[in-house]
Amino acid sequence: MMGWGFGNYGSFGWIGMIINLVVTVAVIIGIVWLVIWLVRRRGSSGQTSFGSVSTFQSPREILQARYARGEITREQYQEILAELSK
């Protein structure tokens, strides 16, 4: 009677138990990945997530950040700053 029937994970034995473990871990990882992806997607769309306050940046702050990152030159920064001051 050993090795037959549905006991001991069916006819797969230890292999069935390992496959079951791998599938369970994969499902848990998939769910965690999905939650992280949804939170990041919601956070990047400008909406608040988990009760945090959405930070609004003024055009001047955005300009300063772009200049600090090196995305624009000093001349471009001064031109845009003059346009914003009008």
GUROTOR-208260 format. One record per residue (C-alpha): residue number from 1; residue in one letter; x, y, z. Coordinates in Angstrom, 1 decimal. Each point is the difference from the previous one (the first is absolute). Layout:
+------+------+--------+--------+--------+
| resi | resn |   east |  north |     up |
+------+------+--------+--------+--------+
|  NUM |    A |      X |      Y |      Z |
...
+------+------+--------+--------+--------+
END
This chain:
+------+------+--------+--------+--------+
| resi | resn |   east |  north |     up |
+------+------+--------+--------+--------+
|    1 |    M |    0.0 |    0.0 |    0.0 |
|    2 |    M |    2.9 |    2.3 |    0.3 |
|    3 |    G |    0.4 |    2.4 |   -2.9 |
|    4 |    W |   -3.6 |   -0.3 |   -1.2 |
|    5 |    G |   -3.0 |    2.1 |    0.6 |
|    6 |    F |   -0.3 |    3.6 |    1.0 |
|    7 |    G |    2.0 |    0.0 |    3.2 |
|    8 |    N |    3.4 |    1.6 |    0.2 |
|    9 |    Y |   -0.8 |    2.7 |   -2.6 |
|   10 |    G |   -1.5 |   -2.5 |   -2.5 |
|   11 |    S |    2.4 |   -2.0 |   -2.1 |
|   12 |    F |    2.6 |    2.7 |   -0.1 |
|   13 |    G |    1.3 |   -0.3 |    3.6 |
|   14 |    W |    2.8 |    2.4 |    0.9 |
|   15 |    I |    0.0 |    1.5 |   -3.5 |
|   16 |    G |   -3.7 |    0.9 |    0.4 |
|   17 |    M |    0.8 |    1.7 |    3.3 |
|   18 |    I |    2.9 |    2.0 |   -1.5 |
|   19 |    I |   -2.1 |    1.1 |   -3.0 |
|   20 |    N |   -2.8 |    1.0 |    2.4 |
|   21 |    L |    2.5 |    2.1 |    2.0 |
|   22 |    V |    1.4 |    1.7 |   -3.1 |
|   23 |    V |   -3.4 |    0.8 |   -1.3 |
|   24 |    T |   -1.1 |    1.4 |    3.4 |
|   25 |    V |    3.1 |    2.2 |    0.3 |
|   26 |    A |   -0.4 |    1.2 |   -3.6 |
|   27 |    V |   -3.6 |    1.0 |    0.7 |
|   28 |    I |    1.0 |    1.9 |    3.1 |
|   29 |    I |    2.8 |    1.8 |   -1.8 |
|   30 |    G |   -2.4 |    0.8 |   -2.9 |
|   31 |    I |   -2.5 |    1.6 |    2.4 |
|   32 |    V |    2.7 |    2.0 |    1.8 |
|   33 |    W |    1.3 |    1.2 |   -3.4 |
|   34 |    L |   -3.5 |    1.0 |   -1.1 |
|   35 |    V |   -0.6 |    2.0 |    3.2 |
|   36 |    I |    3.4 |    1.8 |   -0.4 |
|   37 |    W |   -0.7 |    0.8 |   -3.6 |
|   38 |    L |   -3.5 |    1.4 |    0.7 |
|   39 |    V |    1.4 |    2.2 |    2.9 |
|   40 |    R |    2.7 |    1.3 |   -2.2 |
|   41 |    R |   -2.3 |    0.6 |   -2.9 |
|   42 |    R |   -2.5 |    1.8 |    2.2 |
|   43 |    G |    2.8 |    2.1 |    1.6 |
|   44 |    S |    1.5 |    1.1 |   -3.3 |
|   45 |    S |   -3.4 |    1.2 |   -1.4 |
|   46 |    G |    0.0 |    2.9 |    2.5 |
|   47 |    Q |   -2.5 |   -1.5 |    2.3 |
|   48 |    T |    0.7 |   -0.4 |    3.7 |
|   49 |    S |    0.6 |   -3.5 |    1.3 |
|   50 |    F |   -0.4 |   -1.3 |    3.5 |
|   51 |    G |   -1.1 |    3.4 |    1.4 |
|   52 |    S |    3.2 |    1.9 |   -1.0 |
|   53 |    V |   -0.3 |    3.6 |   -1.0 |
|   54 |    S |    0.5 |    0.7 |   -3.7 |
|   55 |    T |    2.9 |    2.4 |   -0.5 |
|   56 |    F |   -0.7 |    2.8 |   -2.4 |
|   57 |    Q |    3.0 |    1.6 |   -1.6 |
|   58 |    S |   -0.2 |    3.5 |   -1.4 |
|   59 |    P |    1.4 |    0.6 |   -3.5 |
|   60 |    R |    3.0 |    1.8 |    1.6 |
|   61 |    E |    0.7 |   -3.1 |    2.1 |
|   62 |    I |   -0.2 |   -2.3 |   -3.0 |
|   63 |    L |    2.3 |    2.3 |   -1.9 |
|   64 |    Q |    2.5 |    0.0 |    2.8 |
|   65 |    A |   -0.1 |   -3.8 |    0.2 |
|   66 |    R |    0.6 |   -0.3 |   -3.7 |
|   67 |    Y |    3.0 |    2.4 |    0.2 |
|   68 |    A |    1.4 |   -1.9 |    2.9 |
|   69 |    R |   -0.2 |   -3.3 |   -1.8 |
|   70 |    G |    1.8 |    1.5 |   -3.0 |
|   71 |    E |   -3.0 |   -0.3 |   -2.4 |
|   72 |    I |    0.3 |    3.7 |   -1.1 |
|   73 |    T |    2.8 |    2.4 |   -0.2 |
|   74 |    R |    0.5 |    3.2 |    2.0 |
|   75 |    E |   -1.2 |    2.1 |   -2.9 |
|   76 |    Q |   -3.1 |   -2.1 |   -0.5 |
|   77 |    Y |   -0.7 |    0.2 |    3.8 |
|   78 |    Q |    0.3 |    3.8 |    0.0 |
|   79 |    E |   -2.2 |    0.4 |   -3.1 |
|   80 |    I |   -2.7 |   -2.2 |    1.4 |
|   81 |    L |    0.2 |    1.7 |    3.4 |
|   82 |    A |   -0.4 |    3.4 |   -1.7 |
|   83 |    E |   -3.1 |   -1.3 |   -1.8 |
|   84 |    L |   -1.5 |   -1.4 |    3.3 |
|   85 |    S |    0.6 |    3.4 |    1.7 |
|   86 |    K |   -2.1 |    1.9 |   -2.5 |
+------+------+--------+--------+--------+
END
